[in-house]
Amino acid sequence: MNCFKSISTQEQTIQKSRFIGYTFIGETKQDILRTLQSIAKEHPHASHLAFAYQLKTEHGFEPYYSDAGEPSGTAGKPLLQLIDAHQIIGGGIGVIRYYGGINLGTGGLTRAYGGTGKLALTHSTIEAYVEYIKLKLNINYNELDNYIHVIHSMNGSILDKGFDEKVSLLVKLPETQLGKLKERFPMTEMNRF
């Protein structure tokens, strides 16, 4: 499985229609929808915004696509096929179309949307997908710097800190590093969030 490390925007014109392809990253459906709304706001006069994405949830992989008013299967479906072919998780591809007055037919639309999506995809950086978990840790104040250093060295990040009798950390960590973290700090209470 793979994910986008960097995203891209690419454009082409096909028979007077302007197609603008975007790749985007999102961990949740809400992330994806916010990104799509932002793209739509950038192009308020566009004819269509077709898209496809795939997320990993607690129920497994959840692919989704929208043809955005184009004939069924001609816009979003070729984008989803690109995502499947490159095994992308946690992101997607969107293509804006400004209609140029010439009907492309179903085959032409499929090639135009798929080609524009592929153009954006090939200009993006793709890396191996890493499964992350969220943990809540309660630690002593004098241990904070050490924990931060170790978590960052494991490619994790601190999402939130709370200060009370102890320091409460909300941590995002590659799942493969959980055993090492428990080994390093065996007395620390770690709860999945």
N, C-alpha and C positions, 0 to 999 in steps of 0.2 A: 504494500500500500504506500501511497505517496501523498504529499500535500504541497501547496505552493509556499515557497520561501519568499519570493518576490512576485509582484503582480505586474500586469502590463495592460496598455491600451493601444490598440492598433486599428487602422482605418483603411478601407478600400471603397472604390466606387465601381458598381457593376450595373451597366445599362442605365445610367443616370440615377440609380438609387445609391445613397450613401449608407454604408454599413460600418459601425464602430464596435469593435469587440473589446470586451473587458474580462480579465480574470479577477477573481476576488477571493478573500479568505473569510471564513466565519466558522465559529465553533457551534453556534446554535442557530435555530431557525430565525430568531429575533435578530441576530447579527447579520444574517443574509438579507433579511427584509429591510433592515436599516440601510445596508449598502445599496440594494436595488432602488430604494426610495431616493437615495442620494444621486444615483446615476440618472434616474428619471427627472429629478429636479434640474440637473445639468442640461437636459435635453427636453424642455417642456413642449417643443413642437414636433418631436419625433413621432413617426407613425406607429412604431412597435418597439417594445423591449422584451425580446425573447430571452429565456435564461434556463439554465439547468444547474443543479448542485447536488452534492452528496454529503451527508453527515453521518457520523457514527454516534449512535445514542445507546442508551441502556437496552434498547430493543434490537440492536444490530445496525446494519447499514440502511440508511433511508435516502434513496435517490428521489429527485423530483425535477420535473421540467414543465415549462409553460411555453406554448406557441404564441401567446400574446395576440390572439386574433388572426394570425396567419392560418392557412389551411392546416388541418390536423396532421401532425408529425413532420412538418416541413421546417420548423424553426428550432424549437426547444429540443426535439428528439435528436437531431444530429449533434447538438451540443452535449447532450447526455451521453451519446455514443463516444464522444471524445473523452469525456470524464471517465467512462468505463475503460476505454482503451489504455488510458494513462493511470488508471487506478487511483484517482484523486479523491481524497477524503478531506472534509473540513474546508470546502471551498467550491467554487463554481465558475461558470462562464456566462456572460451576458452579451447580447448583441443588440445594439440600437439600430433601427432602420429609419431612414428618411426616404419616403417613397418618391421616386423620380419620374413617375408617370408611365413607366413601361412595365406591364405584367411579366413576371419571370416564369410563370408556370410552377407546378409543384417541384419538378426536378431542378429547375433553376433556383428556386427558393432554398431547397435543401442544400445545394452546392454553395450558394451565397452565404447562408448562415453558418454552415459547417466550415467553409473555407475561412470566413472571418474569425470564427471561434478558434480555429486551428492556428491562424496567424497570431492571435493574442496569446494562445497557449505556448507556442514555440518561442515567444519573446519573454516568457515568464521563467523564473527559476523554480525547479521542482526538486524536492528532497524527500528522503524516506520519512514516512509518517511515524510519529512517536506518540504512543498512548500515555497521556498524563493523568495523574490522580490529584485530588485536592485533599490535604490533611490539615487538621487543626492540632497544634502542639501547644502545650503549656510548659513554659520553662522559667528558670530563675533569671533575674536581671543580669547577673554576672556571666551568664552563658550566651547572651544574645549575639555578640560578635562572632563567636565560634560557630553557632548554628547558621548564621547568615553566610559565613564563609563556606561551610561544608555544603549547604543547600545550593549555593551558586556554583560550586565546583562540580556538582552532580547535574548541572544544566537545569536546575530548578529555579523558582523565583518566589519571592515573598509577595503575596497578594494583599495582605492586610496585617496590621499589628494592633494589639490592644494592650493597654497597660493598666494593671490592677495590682493585686497581691503578687501575681506572677505576670509574665509576658505571654500573651496569647498570639500565636502566629498562624495565619492562614497561608499554606504553602502549596504551590503547584510543582509537582515533581514527576519526572518520567517514571512510569510504573516499574520499570526494570531496576530503578534505584532504591525502591522501598526497602528491600532486604538489607542493602548496604547502610541505609540510614538507621534502621533498627539495630544493626550490628554496632554501628558507631555510637549510638545513644540508646543502649538497652533499657535504661530506667525511665525514659521519657514516655509519657502518655501520648499516643498518636491515634487520632480518630479520623476515619475517612469522612469527608464533608460532602 
